Amino acid sequence: MGADSTDETKEIAMAFWYDVEKNEVVESHRDGLTHGNLMGPYDTADAARNALKTAAERTAKWDKEDEEWNDR
């Protein structure tokens, strides 16, 4: 393995995820993070904690942009 894979591992080890099923923030280096109920990765635990709010805000923004696009 090259130096790039080591750098990727370091990035993954410091990432945070929001587990939708368990409603908790987890760090990516923990075991058992292979299921599909994760949102992320996020740079901070706080950002992961706000994953659902961030997703809702982004969806609302995209919905508005779609509506504006369709009104052309």
N, C-alpha and C positions, 0 to 999 in steps of 0.2 A: 504494500500500500504506500502511496505517495504522501507527501506533506499535506496535500489538499484534504485527504480523508481525515487526517489528524485535526486540522483546522475545523472541519465540519463537525467532528465529534465534540470539540470544545464548544462550538456554537450550540449544538443540541443540548449539551449538558447544562447550559445556562438558561435554557428556554423554559417558559412556563406555559401551561395549558389549562383550559377550563374544562372539567369533566362534567358534562351536562347531566349524565345519569346520576352522579353522586353529589352534584352541586358543590364542587370544591375545586380549588386550585391545586394543581400538582406540578412538580418539576419533572422535566422530561427524562431525567436520569433514573427515575424510579421504575421498577418492574411493572409490567402489566399495562402499559400504555399503548397497546396495540389495537384496542377496540375502536369502533367508529364513532364514539360519542364524545370526542374531544374537539375543542375549538382552539385554534392557535397555530403556530406558536406565538407567544407574546414575549416581549423583552423583560417585563416586570410582572410580579405577582399581582400588583394592583391592576394592571392592564388586563390580565387574564380574569381577574375577579369581575371586571366590568364587561366581559365578553358579550353577554346577552344584550346589554344596553347598547354597546357599540354596534352590534349586528342590527338591532332594531333601528338605530339612527341611520346607519348606512342604507338599509332597505328603504326607509322613508325617503331619503335623499334620492336614491335611484328611481323610486316610483314617481317622484315629482319630475325628475329629468325625463323619464319615459313619457309622462303625460304631456310635458312641454314639447317633446319631440313629435308626438303624435298629433298635436294641435297645429303643426305647421301646415 
